[in-house]
Amino acid sequence: MTTADARTQVLLIDDDPHLRQALSQTLDLAGLKVASLADARGVAERIGRDWPGVVVSDIRMPGIDGLQLLEQLHAQDPELPVLLITGHGDVPLAVQAMRAGAYDFLEKPFASEDLLDSVRRALALRQLVLENRSLRLALADRQQLSARLIGQSPAIQRLREQIGALANIGTDVLILGETGAGKEVVARALHDLSSRRGGPFVAINAGALAESVVESELFGHEPGAFTGAQKRRIGKFEFANGGTLFLDEIESMSLEVQVKLLRLLQERVVERLGGNQLIPLDIRVIAATKEDLRQAADQGRFRADLYYRLNVAPLRIPPLRERGDDILLLFQHFADSASARHGLPGRELQPAQRAQLLRHPWPGNVRELQNAGERFALGLDLDLGQEASSAAPTQATPLAGNLSEQVEAFERALIAAELTQAHNSLRSVAEALGIPRKTLHDKLRKHGLSFADAGGGSPEDLE
């Protein structure tokens, strides 16, 4: 007697050993991988919702009969093909089962070719159903990711592609990004798009933990492990078992703790402080840093072996200053969300304000932008500080090209941003920018822009 696995194409259930053996041989000789059972007990639990095979079952069986099995299987996957084998007196029951969702029924005695034809058609249908299901899930994941990581810049599109590629790979990930760039957002996306989404997501900021408690927080402790340890404590790694642990500001960990983390990553076990038991772990670790860990390793502040262990799958989050017009999209999103949350009418950015947003270096990245959007929604000034009004580029925010190229790039970004607003004509775009229509017409041609980009007409509409 065999049981179904992920490679099984046909699960055959019949309490008659002679018929079960004959049908198994028929299916096997046809090149199909078949598993056979004498009864239907526990079948629904053995095959998951996305099992790629089909079920062939007799109706009349002791214990759970074919109709009850059909009901159990379709409770977890209504699209699973179930073929029923009937005796002559069971045809009315089989018709009833077909109305309840059975794929087909075969009346004894039946030809081998009839069985094979029905099974092959059911397998083809099953493959199509699973492919469509997979496509729907992938589309939903992409839409979910686009809603979390807003923007159309090449840098953010590349990041979304990398997240999609890494989400269902079990390897640990190292996220590189400046303060406020959205490292935890990326970590949560990796978790939620992975097969671990049903498990816990545990986030811990190593930089916010006092040196005296960091080991206890991460690895846990047994009673009496140190002064004040009166009862057992489950550490964050153990608590995250079956899911994902996000460890932010990993560069702030002491070298002693880094040694224990390296062992955990290599052996997938944790040992509580004061304990002797090695506890196996099934977790994915996502670490994040705002520093260059290679440089820190060269300076002796970070273990080189831990760096190389973590750097297998690095993800770099682009700083906001590298994302161009995404700044305006994100700002409007944050401002609209804040307006809705506070029950306030939405506000529209003026051209000078858009220019101010695009010119600001955003040292606090998305977190700073979100705060600015909140203030704007509340009717307050943008208040971006001295850096916002300074036209001189800094070393931290270099601009590409000479002065003329920088001016043209800024002008294009400003016009493109205005085109995305709810204007009903190019006349209103020109008025919002404070320039004559003929000048706008020339600049659109110069920069390769058109009103059609925003759902309107074209530059020729001015003529």
Protein Blocks (a to p, Z undefined) as FASTA:
>chain_A
ZZddfklmbdcddfblklmmmmmmmmmmnopacdddfbfghklmmpcfklcbdcdddfbd
ghjafklmmmmmmmmomkbccdddddfklmmmmmmmmmnopabdcdddddfklmmmmmmm
mmmmmmmmmmmmmmmmmmmmmmmmmmmmgcjbfklmmmmmmmmmmmmpcbdcdddddehi
lpmmmmmmmmmmmmklmmccddddfklpcfklmmmmmnopaehkaghiabccddfklmmg
oiacddehkllpcfklmmmmmmmmmnopacdehiabdcddddddddddfbdfklmmmnop
acfklmmmmmmmgcddddfklnojmmmmmmmmmmmmmmmmnopacddddfklmmmmmmpg
olnlmmlmmmmmmmmmnopafklojmlmpcbdcfklccedjfklmmmmmmmmmmmmmmmp
ccfbfklmmmmnopafklmmmmmmmnopafklnopacfklmZZ
